Amino acid sequence: MKFKILLITVSLFTIYTSLFAKPVIDSVGVKNSDGKKLILFKVKAKDTYYSIGRRYHIQPEALMKFNGKKKAALSIGAIVEVPTNEPYKKSHKEKETTEKVAKSENVAKETKKEKKARLAREAAEARDEKKYKHINDKESAQAQEQTPPERVAEQPVQAVQQPVQDNTPPTQYKVSAGETLYAISKRFNTTVDDITRLNNLTSTTLAPGQLLLVKSGEKDTPQPPVTSPVAAPVAHDSAVMTPNKDSSSLDHHLNANRYGLYEKNERGVATWMDEAGLDPNKKLVLHRTAPIGTVIKITNTMTNRTTFAKVVGSFTDNEATKDVIIIMTKNVADSLGALDKRFHVSISYGSPNE
């Protein structure tokens, strides 16, 4: 009975010791393998690749491949290398040993002449550091004894000229069929990049009817024309004109001249048509209100080229003529140097009605 109690006590003590004892992770030791920790495991009786892999959480096949083994048999006392993903950390003792070795190697390599030069350089650096510190301390003391800041404020301060900012609001422009960013930029004396940035465009493709914000350059900014009464010869159907109050852009109003005509100036979009039956040598236009036979002066605001054409009729709005103030033949558009089907123009003509 006593023997049984003793046997049970020894068994429980063994189990308790095995449960609470610190687990042995490394059998023999570890070494560095490309910065990773490599465990050296010494094979004991009944050890297999499966038990070792389970112990260190690695597949048995990977363990065999790493050790270059094709057979699963192990011999007692053999060393199995177990790779891990843990970084290899040198112990404090190893670090001290490495530093001592490196220092001793550097000292051994250093000749007497080099040692003397190094000591002299270190001494010079120490003297310079002390000298500069003394100068800085002296300058700081002098700065504190200087006149209060009020006297410095009495010195005249030069005004810095700030660059003049362009606060001109952008113009809203409606894209016509066939127009491109390049043509619009040339028309308003700006660049494709400025239009793209102002409208946050991600593509250069434009759609008819699309609204764009455009800032005109200074040289293309429309200037009010200086108008004066001019009596145009009746033979050429010319007249002195005043601005049309219904037009898209108005100039100064003038009194009627002796012919009873008023000058009208308009600015807007023009388009051209190419009809097979029209005489290519004639310059003809259609206008909403100008009487038939009126000679209109037309200027391309992009190229500043000017020509004259005769009104042969009026037109009504449709998809092609929406927002257009004048329709012309291809001959007129070529004379103005038009790049697109739709382009901006300024026109002047005489009208008997104010």
MORA-V905152 format. One record per pair of residues at least 4 apart in sequence whose ideal C-beta (glycine too) atoms are under 7 Angstrom apart, sorted by the first residue. I is the first residue (numbers start at 1). J is the second residue. D is the distance in whole Angstrom. If there is no record, write none. Layout:
i:I j:J d:D
i:I j:J d:D
//
This chain:
i:1 j:5 d:7
i:2 j:6 d:6
i:3 j:7 d:6
i:4 j:8 d:6
i:5 j:9 d:6
i:6 j:10 d:6
i:7 j:11 d:6
i:8 j:12 d:6
i:9 j:13 d:6
i:10 j:14 d:6
i:11 j:15 d:6
i:12 j:16 d:6
i:13 j:17 d:6
i:14 j:18 d:6
i:15 j:19 d:6
i:16 j:20 d:6
i:17 j:21 d:6
i:26 j:30 d:5
i:26 j:39 d:5
i:27 j:40 d:7
i:27 j:41 d:4
i:27 j:42 d:5
i:28 j:40 d:4
i:28 j:41 d:7
i:28 j:42 d:5
i:28 j:79 d:7
i:29 j:40 d:5
i:30 j:37 d:5
i:30 j:38 d:6
i:30 j:39 d:6
i:30 j:40 d:7
i:31 j:38 d:5
i:31 j:40 d:7
i:32 j:88 d:4
i:33 j:38 d:4
i:33 j:83 d:7
i:35 j:87 d:6
i:35 j:88 d:6
i:36 j:83 d:7
i:36 j:84 d:6
i:36 j:85 d:7
i:36 j:86 d:7
i:36 j:87 d:7
i:36 j:88 d:6
i:37 j:84 d:5
i:37 j:86 d:4
i:37 j:87 d:7
i:37 j:88 d:5
i:38 j:81 d:6
i:38 j:83 d:6
i:39 j:56 d:7
i:39 j:82 d:4
i:39 j:84 d:6
i:40 j:79 d:6
i:40 j:81 d:6
i:41 j:52 d:6
i:41 j:79 d:7
i:41 j:80 d:5
i:41 j:82 d:5
i:42 j:77 d:7
i:42 j:79 d:6
i:43 j:47 d:5
i:43 j:74 d:5
i:43 j:75 d:7
i:43 j:76 d:6
i:43 j:77 d:6
i:43 j:78 d:5
i:43 j:80 d:6
i:44 j:76 d:6
i:45 j:76 d:6
i:47 j:51 d:6
i:47 j:52 d:6
i:47 j:74 d:6
i:48 j:52 d:7
i:48 j:72 d:7
i:48 j:74 d:6
i:49 j:53 d:6
i:49 j:60 d:4
i:49 j:63 d:5
i:49 j:64 d:6
i:49 j:72 d:6
i:49 j:74 d:7
i:50 j:54 d:6
i:50 j:60 d:5
i:51 j:55 d:6
i:52 j:56 d:7
i:52 j:63 d:6
i:52 j:80 d:6
i:52 j:82 d:7
i:53 j:58 d:5
i:53 j:59 d:6
i:53 j:60 d:4
i:53 j:63 d:5
i:56 j:82 d:5
i:58 j:62 d:6
i:58 j:63 d:5
i:58 j:82 d:6
i:59 j:63 d:7
i:60 j:64 d:6
i:61 j:65 d:6
i:62 j:66 d:6
i:63 j:67 d:7
i:63 j:82 d:7
i:64 j:69 d:5
i:64 j:72 d:7
i:66 j:81 d:6
i:66 j:83 d:5
i:67 j:80 d:6
i:67 j:81 d:6
i:74 j:78 d:6
i:90 j:94 d:4
i:90 j:95 d:5
i:92 j:96 d:6
i:93 j:97 d:6
i:94 j:98 d:6
i:95 j:99 d:6
i:96 j:100 d:6
i:97 j:101 d:6
i:98 j:102 d:6
i:99 j:103 d:6
i:100 j:104 d:6
i:101 j:105 d:6
i:102 j:106 d:6
i:103 j:107 d:6
i:104 j:108 d:6
i:105 j:109 d:6
i:106 j:110 d:6
i:110 j:114 d:5
i:110 j:115 d:5
i:111 j:115 d:7
i:112 j:116 d:6
i:113 j:117 d:6
i:114 j:118 d:6
i:115 j:119 d:6
i:116 j:120 d:6
i:117 j:121 d:6
i:118 j:122 d:6
i:119 j:123 d:6
i:120 j:124 d:6
i:121 j:125 d:6
i:122 j:126 d:6
i:123 j:127 d:7
i:124 j:128 d:6
i:125 j:129 d:6
i:126 j:130 d:7
i:127 j:131 d:6
i:128 j:132 d:6
i:129 j:133 d:6
i:130 j:134 d:7
i:131 j:135 d:7
i:132 j:136 d:6
i:133 j:137 d:6
i:134 j:138 d:6
i:135 j:139 d:6
i:136 j:140 d:6
i:137 j:141 d:7
i:138 j:142 d:7
i:139 j:143 d:6
i:140 j:144 d:7
i:141 j:145 d:7
i:142 j:146 d:7
i:147 j:151 d:5
i:149 j:153 d:6
i:168 j:215 d:6
i:170 j:198 d:6
i:170 j:213 d:4
i:170 j:214 d:6
i:170 j:215 d:5
i:171 j:214 d:5
i:171 j:216 d:6
i:172 j:211 d:6
i:172 j:213 d:6
i:173 j:184 d:7
i:173 j:212 d:5
i:173 j:214 d:5
i:174 j:209 d:6
i:174 j:211 d:6
i:174 j:323 d:6
i:175 j:179 d:5
i:175 j:206 d:5
i:175 j:207 d:7
i:175 j:208 d:6
i:175 j:209 d:7
i:175 j:210 d:4
i:175 j:212 d:6
i:176 j:208 d:6
i:176 j:269 d:7
i:176 j:341 d:7
i:176 j:342 d:4
i:177 j:208 d:4
i:177 j:341 d:7
i:178 j:340 d:6
i:178 j:341 d:5
i:179 j:183 d:6
i:179 j:184 d:6
i:179 j:206 d:6
i:179 j:340 d:5
i:179 j:342 d:6
i:180 j:206 d:7
i:181 j:185 d:6
i:181 j:192 d:5
i:181 j:195 d:6
i:181 j:204 d:5
i:181 j:206 d:7
i:182 j:186 d:7
i:182 j:192 d:6
i:183 j:187 d:6
i:183 j:339 d:5
i:183 j:340 d:5
i:184 j:188 d:7
i:184 j:195 d:7
i:184 j:212 d:7
i:184 j:214 d:7
i:185 j:190 d:5
i:185 j:191 d:5
i:185 j:192 d:5
i:185 j:195 d:6
i:186 j:302 d:6
i:187 j:302 d:4
i:187 j:343 d:7
i:187 j:344 d:6
i:188 j:214 d:5
i:188 j:216 d:4
i:188 j:217 d:7
i:188 j:220 d:6
i:189 j:216 d:6
i:189 j:217 d:3
i:189 j:219 d:6
i:189 j:220 d:4
i:190 j:194 d:5
i:190 j:195 d:6
i:190 j:214 d:6
i:190 j:215 d:6
i:190 j:216 d:7
i:190 j:217 d:6
i:192 j:196 d:6
i:193 j:197 d:6
i:194 j:198 d:6
i:194 j:215 d:7
i:195 j:199 d:6
i:195 j:212 d:6
i:195 j:214 d:6
i:196 j:201 d:5
i:198 j:213 d:5
i:198 j:215 d:7
i:199 j:212 d:6
i:199 j:213 d:6
i:206 j:210 d:6
i:216 j:220 d:5
i:216 j:221 d:5
i:222 j:267 d:7
i:224 j:251 d:6
i:225 j:251 d:6
i:225 j:265 d:7
i:227 j:251 d:6
i:227 j:252 d:5
i:227 j:254 d:6
i:227 j:263 d:6
i:229 j:240 d:5
i:229 j:254 d:6
i:229 j:257 d:5
i:230 j:240 d:5
i:231 j:240 d:6
i:231 j:257 d:5
i:231 j:258 d:6
i:231 j:259 d:7
i:232 j:236 d:7
i:232 j:238 d:3
i:232 j:239 d:5
i:232 j:240 d:6
i:233 j:238 d:6
i:236 j:295 d:6
i:237 j:293 d:6
i:237 j:294 d:6
i:237 j:295 d:4
i:238 j:295 d:6
i:238 j:350 d:7
i:239 j:259 d:6
i:239 j:261 d:4
i:239 j:350 d:2
i:240 j:254 d:7
i:240 j:257 d:4
i:240 j:261 d:6
i:240 j:263 d:5
i:240 j:350 d:6
i:241 j:261 d:7
i:241 j:262 d:6
i:241 j:263 d:2
i:241 j:264 d:5
i:241 j:348 d:6
i:241 j:349 d:6
i:241 j:350 d:5
i:241 j:351 d:6
i:242 j:253 d:5
i:242 j:254 d:5
i:242 j:262 d:4
i:242 j:263 d:5
i:242 j:264 d:6
i:242 j:354 d:6
i:243 j:247 d:7
i:243 j:250 d:4
i:243 j:251 d:5
i:243 j:253 d:6
i:243 j:263 d:7
i:243 j:264 d:6
i:243 j:265 d:5
i:244 j:264 d:4
i:244 j:266 d:6
i:245 j:250 d:7
i:247 j:264 d:7
i:247 j:265 d:7
i:247 j:266 d:4
i:248 j:266 d:6
i:248 j:267 d:5
i:248 j:268 d:4
i:248 j:325 d:7
i:249 j:265 d:7
i:249 j:266 d:6
i:249 j:267 d:3
i:251 j:265 d:4
i:254 j:262 d:7
i:254 j:263 d:6
i:256 j:260 d:5
i:256 j:261 d:6
i:256 j:262 d:5
i:257 j:261 d:6
i:260 j:352 d:6
i:261 j:350 d:4
i:261 j:351 d:7
i:261 j:352 d:6
i:262 j:350 d:7
i:262 j:351 d:6
i:262 j:354 d:5
i:263 j:348 d:6
i:263 j:350 d:6
i:264 j:349 d:6
i:264 j:351 d:5
i:265 j:346 d:7
i:265 j:348 d:5
i:266 j:325 d:6
i:266 j:347 d:5
i:267 j:346 d:5
i:268 j:325 d:4
i:269 j:323 d:6
i:269 j:324 d:5
i:269 j:325 d:7
i:269 j:342 d:5
i:269 j:344 d:6
i:270 j:324 d:7
i:270 j:325 d:7
i:270 j:326 d:5
i:270 j:328 d:6
i:270 j:343 d:6
i:270 j:345 d:4
i:271 j:321 d:7
i:271 j:324 d:5
i:271 j:327 d:6
i:271 j:341 d:6
i:271 j:342 d:5
i:272 j:328 d:5
i:272 j:329 d:6
i:272 j:330 d:5
i:272 j:332 d:7
i:272 j:333 d:4
i:272 j:338 d:7
i:272 j:341 d:7
i:273 j:327 d:6
i:273 j:329 d:7
i:274 j:330 d:4
i:278 j:329 d:6
i:280 j:331 d:6
i:281 j:331 d:7
i:282 j:331 d:7
i:283 j:307 d:7
i:283 j:308 d:7
i:283 j:309 d:4
i:283 j:310 d:7
i:283 j:329 d:7
i:283 j:331 d:6
i:283 j:332 d:5
i:283 j:335 d:7
i:284 j:309 d:6
i:284 j:310 d:6
i:284 j:312 d:5
i:284 j:329 d:5
i:285 j:296 d:6
i:285 j:309 d:4
i:285 j:311 d:6
i:285 j:326 d:6
i:285 j:327 d:6
i:285 j:328 d:5
i:285 j:332 d:6
i:286 j:312 d:7
i:286 j:313 d:5
i:286 j:314 d:6
i:286 j:315 d:5
i:286 j:327 d:4
i:287 j:296 d:7
i:287 j:311 d:5
i:287 j:314 d:6
i:287 j:326 d:6
i:288 j:314 d:6
i:288 j:315 d:7
i:290 j:294 d:4
i:290 j:296 d:6
i:290 j:311 d:5
i:290 j:349 d:5
i:290 j:351 d:7
i:291 j:311 d:7
i:292 j:311 d:6
i:292 j:312 d:6
i:292 j:313 d:6
i:293 j:310 d:7
i:293 j:311 d:6
i:294 j:311 d:4
i:294 j:349 d:5
i:294 j:350 d:7
i:295 j:308 d:6
i:295 j:310 d:6
i:296 j:308 d:7
i:296 j:309 d:6
i:296 j:311 d:6
i:296 j:347 d:5
i:296 j:349 d:4
i:297 j:306 d:7
i:297 j:308 d:6
i:297 j:347 d:7
i:297 j:348 d:4
i:297 j:349 d:7
i:298 j:306 d:7
i:298 j:307 d:6
i:298 j:309 d:6
i:298 j:332 d:7
i:298 j:336 d:6
i:298 j:345 d:5
i:298 j:347 d:5
i:299 j:304 d:7
i:299 j:306 d:5
i:299 j:345 d:6
i:299 j:346 d:5
i:300 j:304 d:7
i:300 j:305 d:5
i:300 j:336 d:4
i:300 j:337 d:6
i:300 j:338 d:6
i:300 j:343 d:6
i:300 j:345 d:6
i:301 j:344 d:5
i:301 j:345 d:6
i:301 j:346 d:6
i:302 j:343 d:6
i:302 j:344 d:7
i:303 j:336 d:7
i:303 j:337 d:4
i:305 j:336 d:5
i:305 j:337 d:5
i:307 j:332 d:6
i:307 j:335 d:4
i:307 j:336 d:6
i:309 j:328 d:6
i:309 j:332 d:5
i:315 j:321 d:6
i:315 j:327 d:6
i:317 j:321 d:6
i:317 j:322 d:6
i:321 j:327 d:6
i:326 j:345 d:7
i:326 j:347 d:6
i:328 j:332 d:4
i:328 j:333 d:6
i:330 j:334 d:6
i:331 j:335 d:7
i:332 j:336 d:7
i:333 j:338 d:4
i:338 j:343 d:5
i:339 j:343 d:7
//
